[in-house]
Each structure stands twice: as structure tokens, then as C-alpha cells.
Amino acid sequence: MNRRILVACAIACAVAPLSFTAFAQDKYPSRPIKLIVPAAAGGSTDIGARIIAKYMGESLGQPVVVENKGGAGGRLGPSEVSRASADGYTLLYGNSIGQALLPAVVKTLNYDPLKNFSPVGGAFWYSTIVVCNPKAPFDDVKGMVEYAKKNPGKLNIATAGPGSGNHFSSELLSSMTGIQVSHVPYKGNAPATTDVVAGFADCIHISEAKPYLDSGRVKAIATTGLKRDPRFPQIKTLDELGLTGFDITWWQGVFAPAGTPKNVMDALSAAMRKAVEAPGVKETMFDAGFVPEFMTPTVVNERIKNDMAKFQKIAANAKIEID
């Protein structure tokens, strides 16, 4: 019996250091983290994701590797991450389109933004700028509304396509002013903006307006958020100009699969805050069309709920359907 006890003690003593070593090696993160981006490389969402990935990786001590999953209107990325292991090694760089607009209007969506994800935090926000061709027969919101009411359906509003963010923004503007406009959908903001500059369409709601404004190729009418966009402090909001309560802004953030352990979420959230507030990020993201501002996980969830309710109402009023 004594011999058996001695053998058992020897085994336990030998295993204990190994167990402690294994536990220490499991400290999060112990390997690279994958950040799924639901957009093609090179676009505005991809730019924001790569900035966040760079600084989060430096803070966490492990690379955060961006993997682009564009297509299906921004649904592929969220769908994949919603099914990933909740271990903190597969994350989503989500935005208000995939996490709020699509869930509000697409009945066949195979993920739920509130049930399938835990927000790490919000990174950037931006309002859109209502810009028009310089030769449009008005220079402000009042003039635009008067023109549209005198000429029902003649005002052409370009968008990135049916159900796009600026389609929702322009439909809200129409409903709040009571004007009838002609919706001109394009396959993306770039060709839509090109046609506004050329005069084939009158106006568009866009975020990346600075180069067009600086060169005089378009004129600014208003911004779409409740507060002025820090990138364009001189441009008044639609709310200021009489459309009380008009508020359409867009955001980007990082999400983990639901059920990710709290210690992992805390580590990710702290690293993300550092990334958003890192020196030089503000200037870089201003140039890209974004305003850096960290949103806590609680704020992100509330924002999703509020945005979904807003988008559902706009879609119902304008009869917007997305397959």
C-alpha cells in the first residue's frame, strides 16, 4: 500500500508542473486572431478593419489577420462568424448595414445580430452628406424642397442601389419633407457619384464627399446626423435646418460569436479602445471618411435595436424590399 501511495505521489508531482505550464500557455490570445470583413479589399469598410486589426494586434501581442468575405450584400461575413467557435479567435468587423439594416428588412437572413453576436465595441461612425450637382436649381434644403414640390418626380436622387444605406437616407428625407423624387439606383456609390458630378443625376447622400467638395464638383446641402460631422463642421445638419429629429448615421465595430468568455471579451474590448484612440488614427480615418469614437458593447447593442426599428419603419413607408 505504501508503495502505491509513493508511486501516485510521484506521478502527481510530475504532472502538476506540466498542467501549470499548459494553463499558462492557454492565456488569451495564444495564437493569431482572424477578423472577417464582409466587404471586398480596398473599400472603406476594409480600410477601417485593417486599421483596427493593426493596433489591436499590437496591444494583444498576437496578429489580427483580416480576411475579406464580400458578396451577398454583406451577409457572408456575419453568417460565417455566427457559426464560429466562441473562443475569441474568429471575429467579425461588422457595420450598421449587416448588423442593423439587413436584419431589419431581410426575412430570410440566417443570423440574428442580437442573439448570435457579442459586441466587442464600436470603432467609427460617419454621417452622409447630401450633395448635389453645382448646376442644380437650388442651394439649400429649403430651395430643394420647394423645387421638388413644384416639380414632382423631377428631382433625381442617385443611390448605391435599392436597399442601400443612402437609399434609406433619401427615402427618409422624402417622407419627412413630403416631396416626390425619382430614385436612380446604381451598382455602388462610385458610379452614382460620377453621374451626379456629370449632371445626369441631381443629388446623392455620400460619406466620402471631401474630394468632390474641395474641387467644387458638387455643392453641400446638409449632413444627416443629429450632431454635426466633425469632418465637415461648417455644414449644418438636416435637423438644424428644420427637419427635426432627422438622424441617419452609420457605424463600424467588432463582434465575437455569442457565448465568448467574459475574460476574452474584456481583453478584446480593451485592445479595441486603445486601437480607436491610438495616435494618428483620427487623421487617417478622417481622410477615409470616418470619425473614430469608441462605443461600449452595451451602447452598440442599443444602437442596433434603435437602428433596426428606424430602418423597419423607413422600409415599410417606402416599400423597400431586399431579397
N, C-alpha and C positions, 0 to 999 in steps of 0.2 A: 504493500500500500504506500509506504513512504517513497519507494522508488517511482511509483506512478505520479505521485504529487510533485516530486522533483522534476520529472520529465515535463509535466503540464506547465510548471512554473517557467521552465527553460523556454518552452515554445512561446508562452505568453510574453516573456521578456524580449524574445527575438522579434515577434510580430509587432509589438507596440511601437517601436521606432518607425517601422515601415508604414503603419497606419497613420501615424502623425505626419510622416513625410507626404503620404498620398493626400491627406487632408489639406496640408499646406499648399500642395500643387494645384488643388481644386479651387483655390481662391479666384474669384471672378475679376476680370477675364483672364483665362489662361491660354487663349488662342485667338486668332483673328475673328472679327465680327463682320457679318455680311449685312449690308444696308441695301435693301431692294428699293429701286426708284421706279415708279410707274410711268416713266416717260423716256423718250429717246435721249441718247447722249447729246450734249451740246445745247439743249434748251434751257429755259430759265429755271425749271424745277431741278434739272440735273446740276446746274451751277450752284444752287443753294445746297443741294445734297453733298456735293464734293467739298464745299467749304466746311460744313458741319462735320463731315466724316474726317477731314484732316485734323481739325482741332480736338474732336472727341477722341480720336486715336492717340494723339499726343498726351492727353490727360489720362486716359485709361491704361496706357502702356502697351497697347496692342493695336494693330492696324484695323481700321474700319474700312472695309472694301466695298466700294459702290458696284452694284450690279443692276444694269438697266433692264427693265421689263416693260417696255412700251407696248402699245396696242390695246385693242378692245375698249377704246375710250378711257383708258386709265384704270381698268378693272383688274388686269392681270396681276399687278403687284400686290394690291391688298388681298386678293383671293389667295395668292401663294402664301403670304405671311400669316394669314388667318389660320392656315393648316400647319404651320411650322411648330417645332418643339418650343415650349415656353421656357427656354433656358438662357435667353439673352444673347444668343449668337446669330439669330436671324431677326432683323428689324425692318420696319417699313419707313421710308421717307414719304409720308403722306401729305395730302393737301386738301383744301376745302372742296375741291371737285370730287375727289374719290371718297372722302370721309363724310361729306355732308350733302353735296348736291346730288350725286348719283343715288345714294341711299334714299333720298327724299322722293325721287321720281321713277326709279327703275324697279319694277315689280319682281323681276327675275334675278336680281343681284344675289350672288351666292356668299355674301359675307355681311355681317352686321357691325357697323363702326363702334357701337357701344358694348356689344356683347363679346365680340371676337378680339378686341384690342384693348391694351392698356396704354394710355398716352405717356410718353417719356417727357414731352414738353413741346411747346410751340417755339419756332425759331424766328420766322419772319412774317410780316404782314404787308399788304400794299392795297391801296385803293386804285381804282381805274380813273383815268382822266377822260372826260367827254371832250373829244377834239373833232374839229370839222375842217373841211377844205377852206382855205382863205377866201375863196370867192363865194362861199355860202352867204345868202342874203340876210344874215343876222350875225351879231357879235356876242350875244349873251343868252342866258336861259330864257329871259322874258321874250326876247326877239324870236328865239327859236320856237317857243310855244305859240306865239302869235302867228308866225309864218305857217306852222303846221296846222293850226286851226283854220286859217284862211284857205289852205291848200291841202285838204285831207288826202293822205296817202302819197303826197308828192315828196315828202322828206324821206330820203333813203338812208337807212341805218345799216351799216355793214357789221357783220359779226364773224366769229371764227367757225360758225356753223350752228345748225339747230341744236338747242340744248346746251350750248357753250356758256361759259361764265358771262361773257358780255351780251349774249342773247338774253339771259335772265336780267341783267342790269338794265338793258334798254327796254325790256318789257315792263319793268317796274317803273321806269321813268314815264313810259307811255300811259300806264294806268293811273299814276299819281297826278298827271297833268291833263288827262283826258284827250290826248291827241292821237290821231291815227297816222302811223308811219308805215313805210314799206320796208320789211325786213329783207336784207340782201345777204344770204349766207354764203360763206366761202369755206375753203378747206384750210383753215388756220388764220391766225392774225396777220401774218406777213402779207399774203396776197390781198387781204381785206384792207389793210392799211395802205398798201400800194395804190389801190384803186381810189381810196379817199384822197390821197395826195394828188392823184391824177385827175380828180374831179368826177370820176364815174359813180361814186357814192358820196353822200354829203358828210356823214359823221360816223364815228366809231368810239367805243369805250375801250381804251387800252391802258396797260400799265407802263410799257416801255415807250413812253411818249417823248422823253427828253431830247433825243437827237432830232426828232421832227419839229419840236417846238423851237429848239435852238436855231435851226436852219430856216425857220419861218414857213416850212412846208405845210403846217397845219396851225390852227388857232385853238387855244384852250377855252372851253366854255365853263367847266366846273369839275370838281373831283367828287367821288361818290361815297366817301366815308363821312361819319358824323363829325370827326375832327379832321383838321387839315393835314394833308400828307406832308411830312417833314421834307420830302424831296422837292415839293412844289408849294412852299409856304405862302407864296403870293397868289395862288389860285384858290378862290373861295369854294366851299362845299355846296352841294345842291341844297342841303339843309339850311345853310346860311342864306341862300338865295330864294328862300320861300317854300321849298318842298320839305316841310317839317317832318323829321323822322326818316328821311331817305338815308339808308345806310347799307351799302354793299361794299364790303372789303373782303380780301382773300388772304389766306394764310398757308403756311407750310410748317410741318413738325415731324417728330419722330414717334413711332409707335412700336410696341412689342406685342407679341401674342398674349391674349388674356391668360392669366394664371402664372405669369412670370414672377419669380420670388421677389419679395419686397427689397431684400438687400441688393439684388441685381438692379431693380428699378431705381433705387436710390442712387446707386453708383452711376447709372446711365444718365439720370436726371441732373446730377451734379456736374458731370462732364459736359453735358449739353449746355447748361447755363454758362459754363466757362467758355464754351465754343462761341456762343452767341455774343458774349461780352468781350471776346478777345480783341486786343488792339488791332486796328486795321480792318476788321470785319465790317464795321459801319460804312466806311468809304467804299470798300469793294462791293458791298451789296447795294448801296445807293446807286452805283453805276449800273448794276444788273437789274435795278428796278424794284428793290425790296427794302423794307425798313426792319432792321433787327430789333426784336423785342421778345424776351423770353416769357412764355406763358407756362404756368404750372400745370401739372396734369389735371387738377380739378378745373381750372379755367378752360383748358382745352375741351374737356367733356361738356361743360356748359355751353361753350361756343358751338360745338357740334349740334347739340339739341336745339339751340336758338336758330342756327343757320338752316337746319333741316325744316323747321317749322316755317321759316321765311320762304325757302325755296318751294316747299309744297304749295304754299298759297299762291306764289307767282305762277307756278306751273299750272295750277287749276284755273286761275284767271285767264291766262294766255293760251290755255290748251296745249301746253308743251308736252310732248311725249318722247321718251327716249327708250329704244328697244334694248 
